[in-house]
Amino acid sequence: MVPNAGPQIDETPSIPGEVTDGYVGVIYFHGMGEQRRMEEVSRLVESIDTYLRRAWHVRKEALGYLAQPKTKAEPHRVKSRDEEQVYFTTTHHLQEPDGWKGDVRTARFYEVYWAPHMAAGRDPFGVVKWIGRQIVRPLRMFFTPWRERQRLRRATLAEISETPSDWPEGTKASDFNKLLAAYHAFGQGVQSRDEKTPDDGGKTGAELKKHGKFSSFKLYLARFYADKPDTAKRLEILAGVWRRRYVGTELFNLAAMLTVAMAGLLVAWAFVALVLELLTLGTGWLNLPADKLPSFFEPSWTNAGALAGSLALALGIGNFLGRFMGDVESWASLSETDALHERRKAVLAEGMDIMRHVLADPKCKRVIVVGHSLGTSVAHDTLLALAQRNQGYNNDGDVMRGPVALTKIRHLVTIASPIDKINYFFESYRTKFPSYTRAYESMRGDIQSAPFSRNISQPYIHWVNYWDGADVISGSLQSPTAAERMTHRVNNVHVSNENFPSPGRAHSAYFQNRTVISQLFEMVYFGKGNYDGDHVDYVDGDPKKGRNYIGQDFAPENPSGSGAIYRGLAAALIWFALATVLAYVFHWDAAKPIVAGITGACAFLIYIGWAASRGAGNKEPL
């Protein structure tokens, strides 16, 4: 980054340096793996700077520029930490000095550096076994009562609510909140009706809830809205669509998990087969009698497997599993009886300390929390933990105001977030006791509780989530949906980063995507999307209708892409490759040319797409 990046000196009015009317605090949570301190937050600052420079030099948009960032240190404001906190500070300058409409011009970029707490890593083979156990997760879902896995069920209903074309005929938008309220009462063990009805076999409401199946929920639904038969009928039809969508989602998850597992097995088998062939060629070239060969050089599948495993570790596969996937395993250890949970607690403590440090500064006017990859889950849980801490120290007051001033936090920006996937695999607890469900859900919190909302009708933190269909780690976030209402939702922004859906590149390409960085820039320096009353208009200009919070949402600019086609080809390639291997192993001569031909065609089409996209870069360059 160079001084005076953006317009040249003679093209820009002279503006003083760093302003003194406060600053915006940007708190960045890095992703998984062996991160270096301040490296990822540097990438974020440079991305904003590059976007502004290209806006002027390439597109002739007068958006201003960032002054040269400076690295500064300050004493830690949390009493338990006797150390300095380092941050980047930079000031945004405009082409027109009178055109400023933001609240502050200076931003300080802090980093929650939690990598050291995961530095011990994990045994790669232990991680492989842990991943293998997750493959059967969709099967387990089929055999759980409808009362359980509530966040997952709600997420499916939230998806349906966003696509009116999937609604049954006659469905009203308000029906989703009504159905959610009944499901919440059913799952939480709340008795809403005591009378018995002829069609439930004389069971009481408590007996129906104890039963917990979907059939019981339908009976409970009819009882819940017994005084509104038309509503009950509409909700029963909508509940049927909900159930079918959930089952379909689990079937898709099962197919996806099996496909990924099969891909791993095929790659492993091919690698071992290659090593076996090399052992055979090597022993043939040496031309030694079998009794003269060292035992580990004998051409056998056992020796080839052992050598292949050693080579894989030497090539860095073990480091990836131990460091990257080990971070996920450690962070997702929600059970307090798991030894890995201590790492999770240390990471949360680190996040809370940095958040408290920034929020305690009177000069900090507003805070934006940004997370990438696994860091989004760390950021989310840190916010919930801070609210819970405030509640513990301030039971009779406003949880948002103290002792940690959460009212300064106005945005949560999650990039490439796996929060829904973490919830799916690791947080979908089971219990026989509805009282535990009530306690856990209340303690855990959701998007309608502090600090994301102050009450049912007033969302507070604008949660913006950027995801790309080509990025297998990311996704649209639905699991934070509140237990009783869908009033406040995550603002999911679907972007398409690249022409060819490379999962590895797609996961980090957000920082080169103009939609992501431009909107983030506007949030930081102009407060765009802020739910504060000064920023939000009334619905139709009528104060009686309340604030138009939905009008503050960011919309996706380029949600489409060819990724689905290539993902389909990749899945077909895996299964036809398996069919080809089986055809040759079992000598299915008639099937060999067919399955081999289809496998080759899929591979060729994928290669063509990859070759054509080489050098193309991001679809929306900065």
N, C-alpha and C positions, 0 to 999 in steps of 0.2 A: 504494500500500500504506500502511495507517495503523498507528500504534502500537497494541499490544495487540489486533491483529486476532484474531478468534475470539470466545470468551466474554468477557463484560464483566468488569470488575475485581472486582465483588462476587460473581461466579459462580465465580471461579477462585481456588484457594488461592495464597498468596504463595509464589513460587519465586524463588530468586536468579537473577541474570542469567547471562551466559555462563559455562559451566562450564570448569574448568581441567584436566580429565582427558583432554585431547586432542580431536581433531576428525576428522570424515570429510571427505576431500577429494573433491569432485565436479569432474571435469575435462571441460568441455564443448567439443565440436568443432562449430562452426557449419556451415551448409550453403553452397551455391554462391551466387554473385552479389555485389552491392555491399553487403556487410554493414558495419554500424557496430560499433565496439568495444563489447562488453558488452551490446549490445542483445538478442541472442538468449538469452544466459544470464539476462538480466533477465526475459525471458518465462518461462523455466523456473522461476525462483524465485517469480514471481507466480502461476504456475499451481498450484504446491504450496500457497502461501498461500491462494489462492482455494478450493482443494479443502478445506482444513481449516476455513475459515470457514463454507463452505456445509454441511460435514458437521455442524457444530453448529447453525447457525441454520435450516437447511432439513430435515435428516434427523435431528437430535438425537443425533448420534453424538459421543461424547466422545473425540475424537482429539487434542485439544490445539490449540495454535496456534504460529505462528512469531513470535519477537520481531522488532522492526523491523530489517530488514537494514541493515548498515553496510558502507560501502565503505572498504577499507583497502589500504595498500600496504606492500610489504616488499622488501628488496633481493633481487635475483635470486641464487639459490644456485649457479647454474651459472657457473663461472669465466669462460667465454667471453662472458657477457652482463653488461655494465655498465649496468644499468637497474633500475627498480623493477617489481615484478609486482603488479598490482591484482586484488583479489578481493572478492566479497561474503561476509560472514559473518553467520550467523543461528543462533539457538538454538531448539530445539523444546521447548515446555513442555506438560506434561500437566495434565488436570483433577485427577488423583489423583497426588500427588507420590510415593507409595510404589509406584505401578504401573509404574515404568520398568523395561523389560527389554532395552533396547538397550545397546550398549557405550559410545556417546558421544551427547551431545545437540546438539553444535555441528557445523555443516557449513560448509565454506568452498567457494564456487563459483568456480572458475577457468575461464578461457576460452582455448582455443588459437585465437588470432586470426590466421588464415592468409590472409585476403583481400588484404592488401597485396602478397603475392607473386604474385597473379594480376591485379594492377591494370592491367597493360598491355593486357589484353583481346586480342581477336583480330579479324581482318578478317571481317565478317559473311558475305561471299560465300565466303571460304575455309572457314568453318564449314559453310555450306550444302553445299559440295562434299564436305566430310568426312562430313557426315551422309548424303549421297546414296550414298557408297561403302559404307555399312553395310547398305544395303537388301539387297544380294546375299549377306550373310553366311550365311543359312540354306542357300542353294544350295551354298556352299563346303563346308558341313558334310557334305553328302551324299557328297562325293567325297574325304573324308579317311579314311584307314585307321582301323579300330576301335582300334588301338593309340594313336592320337593324340587330342588334346582330352580328356585323361583326367579333368580336373576336371568337365567338362560331362557326360561319361558317368557318373561317380560320382554327380553330383547327381540324375540321372534314377533311378538305382538307389535312392538315398536316399528319393526321393519314393515309390517303390513300397513300400519297407519300412514307410512310415508309414500305408499303407492296406491292411490285411490282406485286405479284400474283393477286391483286385486280385491276390492271390497265387494261383499255380496250385495245384491240389489236391495235397495232400501236402507242401507247402512248410513248412519249419520256420524259426523266427526266426533260428536260427544259420546257416541257409543263406546269408544275405546277407553275413555276414562271410567265409564260405568262398569265395563267388563273388568277393568283393572282393579277397581274398588272391590268388586265381588270376589275376585281371585285373591286379593290381599287379605280380605276377611276370612276366606276359606283356608288359606295357607297359614295365617297367623293364629287360627283357633278362636276367632271372634264370633260370638253367637249373635246372629242378626234376627233370627226368627225361631220361636219356640214351638209353634204349632206344627202338627203332623199333617202330611198330605197323603191322599190315597195312592199316589203313584210312586212313593218311595218305600213301600213295604212297611210303613209304620215306624221307620227309623227316626230318631231324634237328630237335631242338627249336629250335636256333639258326635253321634255315631257316624254320621256321614263324613264329617271332617277327619275322624280317626281312620276311616276307610281310605281316603286320600286319592282314589283313582279318578280318572277323567269322568267316568260315568257318575261318580259321586258328586263331582264338581257341577255337572249339568243339573242334577237334582237340587244341589245347593243354590245354584244360580236362579232356578225357578222360584225357590223359596225366598231368596234375597229380594227379588223384584215381584213378589206375589201380588202386590197391589197395583202393578203396572204390567198386565199380561202382554201388551203389544211390545213393550220394551224387552220383556223377558224372551219373547219369541225371536226378536232381532238379535239379541245377544247370544242366544243358543246357536243360531245359524253362524254368527261371527265366530263363536267359540269353536265350532266345527272346522271352519277355515283355518283358525289358529292352530288347532291340533294337527291338521293335515300338513300345514306348512312346517310345523316343528318336526314331524316325522320325516318329511322330505329333506329337511336340513340335516337331520342326523344320518339319513341314508347317504346324502352327498358327502358329509364329513367322513363316514366310514369308507366310501369309495376313495376319497382323497388320501386318507391315512394309509389305506392298503396300497395305493399307487406309489406314494412316497416310500413306503417300506419296501415294495418290490423293486423300485429304482435303486435303493441302497443295496439290496441283495444282489441285483444283477451286476452292479458296478463292482461289488466285492468279489462275486464269482468270476467276473472277467479278469480282475486283477490277479486273483489266485491262479486262474487258468494260464495267464500270461507268465507268471513266475514258474509254474510247473513246466511250461514249454521251454523256458529258458534253462531250467535245471536239466531237462532231457537233452537239449542241444549241448549244454556244457559238458555233461558227463559223456556224451557221444564224442565230442571233440577231444576230451582228455583220453578217451579210449583205455580206461582203467578197468580191471576186473571189479566185479561188484564187491568182493570181500576187501578190496583195497580202498574203496571210497569211504570217506567219513560218513557217519550215519545221517548227519543233517544235510548231506548233499544228495542223498538218494532221491530220485524223482518219485515223490508220492504226494498225495493231496495234503497229508498232514504236514510234511515239511514245507510244501509250497504255501500253505496257510500261515504257518509260523513266520516264514520269511516275509510274506506279504504284509502281515501285521507289523513286523518290525520296520519295513520300508514305509508303511503308512505313517507310523509314528515319527520316523525320521523326516518325512516330507511335511510335517506340521499338522496332520490330521488330529493327532492326540492333543496338541496345543489348542486347536480350535475347539475340540470337544471339552477339554478341561477348563479353558479360560472363558470362552464365549458361552457355550451351553451350560457350563458350570455356574456362570453368573445367574442364568435363568433359574436353574434348579435351586440355588441358594436363596434367591430373592422370592421364589414362589413357595418357600417352606413356611407356610402360614401356621402350621401346627407348632404350638409352643413346646411340645415334647420332642421336636426334631432338633438335633444339635446344630443344623444349619441355620436355624431360626436366629441364633445369636448374630450371624452376619447380617441378616435382614434388620435386626434391631439397631445395629451399628450404622447401617446405611441410613435408616430413618432418622437417627439422632444427628447424623451429619447434615442431612437436608434441613432438619428443623433448626439447627444452630445457625446455618447460613441465612435461612429465611428470617429468623428472629433478629439477626445482625442487621440486615437491610431494613426491615420494617421498623426497627428502633431508631433509625436516623430521622430527625425532624426535617432534614432537607429532602428526604425522599417523598415525593408527592404522589407517586403512583407506581405500581409494580406489575410487571408482566412475567409470568412463569412460562418458560419454554423447555420442552423436553423432546429428546429424539430417541426412538427405539425403546429399549427397556427403561431408559430414563424417564419416559412418559409415565410409566407405572410408578416409579419412585416419586415423581413430582406429585402425582395424584394422591398417593397414599400419605405423602408428607403434608399436603393441605388438609386432608381429613384428620391426620394426627394432631395438627396444630389446633383445629377446631375442637377436637376432643379434649386437648389440654386446656384450652380456654374454658371449656365447660366445667372441667374439674375445679378450676380456680375461681369460677365466676358463675355459680349455679343459678343465682337469682337475677343476673343481669343479661346484657346483650353479649352473646357469645362472640360476635364479630368484633367488638370494641376492645376486648382485653382479657387477660393482660397483654397478649400480642395483638397489635392493631391490624387485624385481617381486612379491615375496610379499605386499605390501600391497594389490595390485589384486585385488579379489574379484568385481567385476561389470563386464561390458561391455554397455551398453544401446544398441541401434541402433534408430532411429526413422526410418521411411520410407527404408529402405536400398536403394541400387541395386547392392550388391556383386555379386550374381549376374549382373546385366545387364552390369556392367563386365567381369566375367570372361568373359562370353559374347562380347562385342564386341571386347575389346582384349587379353585375357590368354591366349587360346586359341592358344598358339604351335604351330608345326610344326617338326619336325626329323627327319632321317634317322638320328640317332644316339641309341640308348637311353641311352648314358652321359650325354649332355646332359640327357635327361629326368630321370635320377636326380639329377644335380647341381642342376638347377633346382628340382625338387620339394623336395629337402632344404634348399636355401637359402631357398626361399619360405616353407615351413612351412604347417601347417594347424591345425585345432582340437585335434589330438591331440599337438601339439608345444608347447614352451614359447612364451609364458607361459600358454597355455590349459590345458595338462595337465602334470603332473610325470612321469607314466608312463602306460602303457596303461590301468591300472585306476583311476587317480586324476585325475579332472578337477579343475582348480583355479579357473579363472575361469568364472563362470556367465554365458554369453552369452544375453541376452534380446533378441529381435528383434520389434518391433511393426510390423505391416504391414496395409494396407487394400486390398482388391481394387479399389476405385475410384481408388486412387492408382497411376497407371501407372508411377511411378518406383520404388515399393516392391515388395516381394515376399517370399515365403517363402525363406529362405536355406538352400541345400543345397550350394553349391559348396565351402564350407569343410570338408565331410566329409573325414575322414582317408583316407589312401590304402589302408590295410590293414584297418581296423576301423571300425565305426559305434558304438563304445561311447560316445563323447562327441559330442553333437550340439548344434546351435543350438536354443535354446528359442524356437520361432516362435509368437508370439501374434497371431492374426488378429482384428482389431477392425473394426467397421463404424462409421465416424465419423458419416456423415450419411445421410439418407433418399434424397437424390438424389446420384448419384455424380459430383459435379463434381471433375475431376482437380485443378484449381488449389486449391480449398478443402480437398480431402481431404489434400493433401500437408502442410498445416500444422495440420489440425484435431486432430491427436494431442494437442496441448497443451491442448485443451479436452475431452479424453476422460477420463472418470473411471477407467476400467480402467487406462489408461496411467499417469496421474498418481498414482493411489492405490498402484499396485504400485511405482512409482518411489520414492514417499515411504517405503514400507516397506523398500525396499532401502537407501535412504540412512540412515534414522534407526534402523532395527531390524535391519539386516543380513539381511532375509528372502531366502531363496534362496541363502544363503551355503553354499559347498561345504566350509567348515571342519568338521572332525570334530565339534566341539561342537554344530553345527546339524543334522547329518545322522544319522538313525537307521540302524540295521542293517536289512537286508532280512528281514522277518518276525521281527525281534528277534534274529536269529541272527548273531553275529559271523563265523561261518564263511562266510556268504553275502555278506559285504562290505557296504559302505555303500549305502544306497538314494538315489543321487544323482538318479535320475529323480523321486523324490518331492519334490524341491525345485523342480521346474518350475512355472511359472505357466501356468494353463490359460486359454484365451480365454473370456470371459463372454458375448460377443455376436458370434460369428463370422459369422452369417448376415446377409443383406441383399438388397435388390432390385437391386443394382448390375449383376449379370449380365444382367438383362432389359434395362436401359437401354443397356448396352454393346452388346448384340446389336442393339437398335434403331438405335443410332448407326452400327454397321457396315453395316446394311441401308440406312440413309439415304444413306450415302456411295456405295454401289454402284448404288443405284437412281437417285440424282441423276446419276451418270455415264451411266446408261442413258437417262435423260431428255434429257440434253444431246446424246447421240449420235442419239437419235430425231429431234430437231428439226434437227440439223445435216444429217443424211442423209435427212430427210423420210420417216421410217418412220411414216406416218400411222396405221396400225393399232395400232402399239405406243405412240404418244404418250399416249393417255388412260390406259392401263394403268400404265405406269411412272411417269407423273406422279402418278397417283392413289396409288400405293403410297408414292412419295416423300413426298407430302403427309401421308399417314396416319402414317408414321413420325415426321415432324417434329411433327405434332399430338400424338401420344402422348408424345413427349419433352417437349414444352412443358407438357402437363398435369402430368407428373411434376415438372417444375421448378417450376411455379406452385404446386402443392400443398405443396411442401417449403419454399417461401420463408418465412423467419422461424421455421422449426422449430428451427434450431440443431442442436447435436450430439445424436445419439441417446442418448449417455450423458453428460449435462452434469456439469460439476464440482460 
